[in-house]
Amino acid sequence: MKIIIVGAGQVGGTLAEHLASERNDITLIDKDSNRLRELQDRLDIGTVAGHGSHPGVLARAGAEDAEMLIAVTDSDEINMVACQVAHSMFRTPQRIARIRSHAYTQHASLFSKEAFPIDVIISPENLVTHAIERLIEYPGAVQVLDFADGKAQLVGMKAYHGGPMVGQQLTEIRKRMPNADTRVAAIFRRNRPILPEGSTVIEADDDVFFIAAREHIRQVMSELRRIDNPYKRVMIAGGGNIGMRLAETIESRYAVKVIEMHPERCKLLSERLQHGIALRGSASDRELLIAENVEDTDVFCALTNDDEINIMSSLLAKRLGAAKVITLIGNPAYVDLVQGVDIDIAISPQQVTIGSLLTHVRRGHMTNVYRLRRGAAEALEIVAHGDSSNSKVVGKALGDIKLPEGVTIGAIVRGSEVLIAHRHVKVQTDDHVIMFLVDKSRTREVEKLFQVGFGFF
């Protein structure tokens, strides 16, 4: 597929890397020629230096025969105009834009053929807010992902010394849950993926990912580890777009305090929040944290737009007694350095955004693409089409489907029913099949597996 990416920042550069590795024809546009040169030196991509919304620049990038334009600069306005120009002048079939401002996204009528012709809007703030909300909702989880509109969920948990699942074979763990069908879909041990089998023994410090129907998640979590008490008190450092949205989303269920440095923003927070409290000050002010009883806080969320402030305030909150800290980190190089030491969970907005973008770029009917372990593996949700005469999966039992190496099926969602993957389960038309890839290079093989033969049409 020929794809133009406008914006070579963290999101654009990472997206170009992933799509180029999947043998797409990628051209990257950015005003920073040094950044383009750096990416071109290590990636098989084309680059054009210039303003991504200018018709001449898009023409030089090959917009006349591009199949897709993805605009992910830091400017909403440039992204919107780039999509408008691609549609009006080059008739680019599909246009995706990253839109950060709620002032735009709350008006759906703006994004139509008559206004800004954008097919898919990606809002990093909404995606990150949802991810953090899920982590607060499920104490003890390190990652929570929704499939099939939340009917099934994938939850990652850390196995700890003395925990109930450490030293147990997976078959034994399943026997302890006769009323809640679940499947361990992936295990990461010392940063390396392991394809789980019935005889696999869980070790301390393993990251264990399991999938189950939403209504069974808490029961399964309680079996796999001593479940943490429900959270009650949440402190948020940073009242920007993400911090304010998270506070507004959860303030009716938790006692929320938001620390914000800028007086105008703090005033806005105090007006917007119905139950939460807005505090003016620095999140790295030790005396302020002590005065606000950070030692009684269940979750401290550092969500400013400055990585260093987020890291330092998280470390300080943890040392002062906060039970758990969740830290937003924009620089991917920092994530592995800090997570698991004093910072419990590091959230990378780039990785969250990339997964959402890949959902719309990949071939086949993929409805969700998620990154596990910060991109080390992927979880996919694919809709099965066709019938037994023209599909390689429809009508077949899971045990008879020849999957690429390193790929497993975790569950099938059929209507409102969640079927955990067992060898005898057969795939039916319109099933949502949830799959796991420990090797992202196998994505194209998975896409081909779900392609429908011409006879279907």
Secondary structure, 3 states (H helix, E strand, C coil): CEEEEECCCHHHHHHHHHHHHCCCEEEEEECCHHHHHHHHHHCCCEEEECCCCCHHHHHHCCHHHCCEEEECCCCHHHHHHHHHHHHHHHCCCEEEEECCCHHHHCCHHHCCCCCCCCCEEECHHHHHHHHHHHHHHCCCEEEEEEECCCCEEEEEEECCCCCCCCCCEHHHHHHCCCCCCEEEEEEEECCEEECCCCCCECCCCCEEEEEEEHHHHHHHHHHHCCCCCCCCEEEEECCCHHHHHHHHHHCCCCEEEEEECCHHHHHHHHHHCCCCEEEECCCCCHHHHHHCCHHHCCEEEECCCCHHHHHHHHHHHHHCCCCEEEEECCCHHHHHHHECCCECEEECHHHHHHHHHHHHHCCCCEEEEEEEHHHCEEEEEEECCCCCCCECCCCCEHHHCCCCCCEEEEEEEECCEEEECCCCCECCCCCEEEEEECCHHHHHHHHHHCCECHHHC
